[in-house]
Amino acid sequence: MIAEALFFSAVLFIIGVVGVLIRRNAIIIFMCVELMLTAVNLSFIALARLHGSATGQVFVLFVMTVAAAEAAVGLAIVISIFRHHKSVDLRNINLLKG
Amino acid sequence: MYFDLSIPSQLAGALLPDLVLAIGAMLLLLYSVWGPATLARARVTGILAIVVCAASFAAVVWVWRHDATASNGIIAVDAFRWATDCIVLAATIIASTLMIDYSEREQLVSAESYVLLLLAASGMLLLAAARDLMVVFLGVELMSIASYILAGLDRRSARGAEASLKYFLLGAFSACFLLYGVALVYGATGSTDIAVIGTAVTGKTFDNPMLLAGIAMLIIGFSFKVAAVPFHMWTPDVYEGASTPVSAFMATAVKAAAFAAFLRVWIEAFPGATAAWVHPLQWLAVVTMVGGNVIALMQKNIKRMLAYSSIAHAGYLLVTVVVANQLGAAAFLFYLVAYTLATTGAFAVVIALSEPGERNESIPDYAGLWTVQPWLAAAMAVFMFALLGFPIAGGMGFFAKWYVIEAALHAPQPQTVLAVVLVLASVISAGYYLGVVLTMFMKPRPADAAAVRPVPTGTFLVISLSAFVLLLFGVLPNGFVKLAHDSVPISMVGTPAGPPVTAAAER
């Protein structure tokens, strides 16, 4: 059961990574990041079960809190980008280049 | 003084500087929104922020002087933490000072920027103290979330918004790797306490894929935060697009705190697993040193150039992480002081010379500076020489590189290749550091060049003090070296450290 959960969490994490790398919409990239965080949370729960310790479960609570704060800031940043560019597609956002 | 970290009140005592800073930041947040948003109120907020930082600094020095020790727990109470705290707080004070002058020139009303600087700094103090991967994660996030907002502080600027978005997306992405690394290490060892991990890892044969994957993920996560090649893509864009005082803050304080946590996790949790990480980290250091310097050669914008220079310096600092012994930690602290002073000084000069709207920031704009602003040009030359590691004129910069090389050569497994690459990379870096000096002193001032504005008092103080300290301790480095050598993590005191560092200073 624990092995399956860990495997599933690894698959979720990889889906998130691939999504961040190939999608170009800021909101979708952000959703993929959230998916990665969720995958890690699942790992923590499974591993807490494996070790029979509460540390992993407590960690999940912290991660969810931090993810909420990060989402608030991230969406605010996306709004400020939208006000300047009328788009959240990263292909249209390229003022900064070497 | 002895703190028993299992008792809450004593834990609070051990966290005194952090609490002063965090509570000060909250009160300042209340003050900053308690009335109309005006430049005058923002200025007062900035000055109060400096006062809060100074109070926290005083608390650090007070605890440090009382030689505090503590039981094993989630935070460390040792000189390495206090030394890192001092560097971080000094960088925060400098950034706030620059921010006050900068926002007046740009007519940028943002009292909250100082609050965010303080909140980011409290995350950094947490990182410097962390002895538990949970605290590392919370510190990284507290620091990063505040920095994401700081990068996009100027809401009128499309470039600032873009910098903020890029920083946020890549920062959140990298935090996931860090977190997955923590999860896997927890899975392999059953604990997030780095001392317990250290015992669990020692003496194991490395056929545990979960541990190996965890270490790899942690390396990726930390590399993003300290901006090591190939995880550096965000750095130049963010440093260029963010307001210059914020870039100075991110290039120094953020990097210092992330590196301090990196170093502590590595020397306390994974010394038993050296075989697993030494080659990847060596490669990372080599690629970062060479890559950062070579790309910096091609930059025209001075902020972008300083961004690549900061990447190259991350490579030099990675050498001390590879060494991971007492000498390495001492060289790390000394290097960080020199790097912080030189980088904030250089950014302060950029602020003094740029025009409203952040124009006038390409290197050709500095032509003939010597003829109109000789002191500014001389100070910038000192910072460039210090970053290059030039003797005498570069002050502490030379000794900083010297100690890193010495630490690399005297490690139990001498890192000769890294030392050679470090020297060669420094030679490459002469191409762009000396290029700036050459432009300032040898090129004629173009006829249509903008008249240079008078330098505001705060910026002037930052520039002159940084240059003065760099030069002074470049002539008399011994006291500083001894301090750095005494400030290594408590767990390493007593480990064989090779010859004393002071030997080089007597040359």
HADDOCK unambig.tbl for C-alpha pairs under 7 A between the chains (distance, minus, plus):
assign (segid A and resid 30 and name CA) (segid B and resid 169 and name CA) 6.82 0.50 0.50
assign (segid A and resid 33 and name CA) (segid B and resid 172 and name CA) 6.78 0.50 0.50
assign (segid A and resid 33 and name CA) (segid B and resid 173 and name CA) 5.84 0.50 0.50
assign (segid A and resid 36 and name CA) (segid B and resid 176 and name CA) 6.32 0.50 0.50
assign (segid A and resid 37 and name CA) (segid B and resid 176 and name CA) 5.93 0.50 0.50
assign (segid A and resid 40 and name CA) (segid B and resid 179 and name CA) 6.96 0.50 0.50
assign (segid A and resid 40 and name CA) (segid B and resid 180 and name CA) 5.53 0.50 0.50
assign (segid A and resid 40 and name CA) (segid B and resid 183 and name CA) 6.89 0.50 0.50
assign (segid A and resid 43 and name CA) (segid B and resid 183 and name CA) 6.66 0.50 0.50
assign (segid A and resid 44 and name CA) (segid B and resid 183 and name CA) 5.81 0.50 0.50
assign (segid A and resid 47 and name CA) (segid B and resid 187 and name CA) 5.41 0.50 0.50
assign (segid A and resid 51 and name CA) (segid B and resid 190 and name CA) 6.05 0.50 0.50
assign (segid A and resid 59 and name CA) (segid B and resid 134 and name CA) 6.96 0.50 0.50
assign (segid A and resid 70 and name CA) (segid B and resid 145 and name CA) 6.50 0.50 0.50
assign (segid A and resid 74 and name CA) (segid B and resid 168 and name CA) 6.68 0.50 0.50
assign (segid A and resid 77 and name CA) (segid B and resid 161 and name CA) 6.99 0.50 0.50
assign (segid A and resid 77 and name CA) (segid B and resid 164 and name CA) 6.84 0.50 0.50
assign (segid A and resid 77 and name CA) (segid B and resid 165 and name CA) 6.09 0.50 0.50
assign (segid A and resid 78 and name CA) (segid B and resid 165 and name CA) 6.81 0.50 0.50
assign (segid A and resid 80 and name CA) (segid B and resid 161 and name CA) 6.36 0.50 0.50
assign (segid A and resid 81 and name CA) (segid B and resid 161 and name CA) 5.56 0.50 0.50
assign (segid A and resid 81 and name CA) (segid B and resid 162 and name CA) 6.61 0.50 0.50
assign (segid A and resid 84 and name CA) (segid B and resid 158 and name CA) 5.79 0.50 0.50
assign (segid A and resid 93 and name CA) (segid B and resid 162 and name CA) 6.91 0.50 0.50
assign (segid A and resid 95 and name CA) (segid B and resid 159 and name CA) 6.36 0.50 0.50
assign (segid A and resid 96 and name CA) (segid B and resid 159 and name CA) 6.85 0.50 0.50
assign (segid A and resid 96 and name CA) (segid B and resid 237 and name CA) 5.65 0.50 0.50
assign (segid A and resid 96 and name CA) (segid B and resid 241 and name CA) 6.90 0.50 0.50
assign (segid A and resid 97 and name CA) (segid B and resid 237 and name CA) 6.91 0.50 0.50
assign (segid A and resid 98 and name CA) (segid B and resid 299 and name CA) 6.95 0.50 0.50
